[in-house]
Amino acid sequence: MFMALVPQQGKAQYFGQNKMRYKKLDFKVFDTPHFNIYYYLQNDSMMNWLAKESEVWYELHQQVFQDTFLRKNPIILYNNHPEFQQTTAISGEISVGTGGVTEAFKQRVVMPVMQINQQTRHVLGHEMVHAFQYRVLIEGGDSTRLESVANIPLWMVEGMAEYFSIGKKDAFTSMWMRDAYARNDIPSLGQMTENMNKYFPYRYGQAFWSYVGSTYGDTVIMPLFIETAKYGYEGAIRRVFGYDAQTMSTLWRSSMENTYRGLGKDTTSRPIGQLLLSKKNAGRMNVAPAISPDGKYVAFLSELDLFGIDLFLADANTGKVLRKLGSRTTNKDIDEFSFIESAGTFSPDSKKFAFSVFSEGKNKLMILDVESGKTVALQAMGETTEFTNITWAPQGDLVAFSGLKNGFSDIYTYNLSTKELVQLTNDKYSDFQPSFSRDGKYIVFSTDRVSLESGSRTVDIPMSLATIDLQTKEVKNLPIFPGANNLNPHFSSNSKEIYFLSNSDGFRNMFRYNIETGALDRMTDFFTGISGITEYSPAMSISANDDIVYSYFKDNAYTVYKAKSSEFEPVPVDPGVVNFEAAMLPPVKSYGVNVVNTNLQNFNAYGRISDSQIKNIPYKPKFKLDYLANSGVGMSVGSRYGAGIASGIQGMFSDILGYNQIFAAANINGEIYDFGGQIAYINQRSRWNWGGSLSHIPYRFGFYDYAMRDLGNGTEPVIDQYLVRSFQSQIDAFVAYPFSRHHRFEMGGAASYNSYRVDRFTQSYYNYYGTRERVPNDTAARALGVGNLDPFNLMQVNAGLVGDKAVFGVAAPLQGFRYRLGVEQYFGTFQFSAVNVDLRKYHRMKPFTIAARIYSYMRLGNDADRLYNIYIGYPYLVRGFESNSFGPNSKIGFNDLSGSKMVVGNFEVRLPFTGPEKLAVLPSGFLFSDLNLFVDAGLAWRNGSKITWQKTEADKVEITAPGGQPYSVYPDNLTMPVFSAGVSLRINLFGAMILEPYYAIQLNNPTRSKFGTFGLNFAPGW
């Protein structure tokens, strides 16, 4: 869930991973009093529910924002998360952890139907807060505008959305706050602003707004938000409350300390059992543990290798991490793991492991051999595009899972042998996290069927427990903790008891329910809790021998413990009693006007719009401006070059779904001749991307020359400055087909008309007077020493294969590969072919990465040398050969670095130098850099060039200077490869750009006058 400010520009990329669109989606439109809801879900009852939910959220938020939508707000709904990840309405990658996005310029709420009704309700309410925030900033008056959002810290933006959609009763956020209290790390507002990685904006922001609302009243929230948009949070706090931000931080901290101190629970409560996985031997986030039936192995998800969440296998007795079971960086079938709210399962013999992965636009069941790590099976589940929480029956080849289809989440079974898929439940209720009994006859699962039928007024839709008979499909609800979230159930080894997690006491503890007697025991009593990444994440697993592994949240980390069921100390509790005092965010008592929580407690009491107010209307693209930006304006007058202006503007238009994008730009930098512009179109409707552009682009370059000329006072020596303008007017088109996220095919064509204009600025060598005149192109060509500057036409067609599976560190790729193989054919005034080969490989050997690149671009044919030269002396190709790096007796000159053909090789040893603690040598939260040792090599040549490994005196030829003095030079057609080595430091400047200062030594130029060269590269690391 987040706010997106800037849409992606429609332009081709040299590299870049593909955002896949596996199928066309035919959207329809629901029109309600305040929304246009774009959907393709074939479930009228679910869509009616969502339309009515949207209007209720609008009414609740409108009371706090005191703002009315003057235009109907768009909501774009996807059927499931895998299809949401393919959205074209939002640019960039959508991660598995993104619940929804609200885009700024059109205030589009873009989200999937979630696996649980409560999640769908919450994400809809959360994202709608962002829509209100954007509208208030853009349309609220002259004092704020969209750019004002930059003044608002993320914890304020996201925390408000959480508080308005959840309120102050939240056992999950309360667990985070209790943990901060227990480790004496309740942050100040400044710390939250500066260190978002440590203080999660959603949780801490929600707790802050809850404190403000409970202490001062919810009516103060909007004034504080608006003042923050104008002056920043520190200035806003002074204006609204009369004291500074540090005082507010102290008051908030005191409120939390007083509340949690009064709970009467020991903050140092120790987990039960053996510590298996922690930061010492795994990652900071070790979640979704699954123990094998024989108790030998534990599979878990972790960021242990730093480049994302991977699946690991550990010894269940020692905690030693044995190997990776699966990784999206090395397994071509894994686009991403379902790591947020899903766990895998071992086969009955503990030899295979099954789990859910994202692959080819849907969830697929992947089964691995535990010993070898080889993939045994990869299977989609028909129309059930999203499914999670796999559980393997104790006997045979039957697995069960919770699957989302047509907006409803139900329990399914799948027979691995017969390939039979059976839907056990089929209703509007959310059925989640199934687990087999040890005899294989029953499945226990979490469900909201009791909540939805309870007539509750509150916004919460809590999950209760139920069992289903696999033969009769009879569902039996278990009378446990009404109104609490009861999740992650598992049968004991004798199938007579059910272990599960619940927030019934306001904490997150493990409980045990006796099916025969109805007795209920609390098995743990932790100050923080047993939890995964979210409240709905699986966090425990049980073996066939009642070995229990669980994920324990403490010290802002997730550790895994293992214990026998007999090691826990059961305490009998009443299954009908719940107490959410510990789930209330501080302060428990509200003193001000309690708008938010009162509304949330009466969410279902609000009247719903009638069915007649929900109308189907035709889909219209609704092309609108996404953004408009300018580069400022600069003017010059009275200079020797005459009057000039520098300015630019660019904008992007797109339709409501982002299927069609139009990008336009105009720029001037100098005189009227220096006006350039481009208009481009891209179509993203299907898996095929295609588009084209029209452009007129001026280029300028210049050179000096000495001459004798009459400027009105007789012939005299003069200095000529030639200003050459090259104009390219071009039309082009392209089409691209991505095979997968990492590989694509591209094809395109272009036609251009190229022309020149030359102006000569002449100044007397001894005086200050001068002239300006346009000169014939052939005059400039002779002075420049080129063949001609005649206009020419050029047409070309091209095709290429592109691959990109690079995983970036702080300043350059550290793992994976990139490649581009391309061919081009040119026609017109010049006729030639071109070949482009670019191969890059990155191999990580902790803590170093070995990086290698071979890059070549060659023009082939009789006209290959008639266009501009290709130059390899740029620091992003071969470092150490800048214009100031050659001594007077250098063997290497411009000819050795330019031509119509080139090949470059680079080799680097990269060391993450400063940055994240587990990645870099020197931990730093401010400076992110890589230290590199490099060797560069390059060769450039033309048709007819003679290539030599090393130039000698015997290669020189004698020529005569204009004054008649002979001297020796290397011939122009003689070229040699260049080599350099050195050290560089790539620095990531806050994500805005990469700087690379370096020191390079020319290896094969022994007659140089200097030992090495310092340089600065502005290009990102290859």
Order of alpha helices (4+ residues) and beta strands (2+ residues): beta-beta-beta-alpha-beta-alpha-beta-beta-alpha-alpha-alpha-alpha-alpha-alpha-alpha-beta-beta-beta-beta-beta-beta-beta-beta-beta-beta-beta-beta-beta-beta-beta-beta-alpha-beta-beta-beta-beta-beta-beta-beta-beta-beta-beta-beta-alpha-beta-beta-beta-beta-beta-beta-beta-beta-beta-alpha-beta-beta-beta-beta-beta-beta-beta-beta-beta-beta-beta-beta-beta-beta-beta-beta-beta
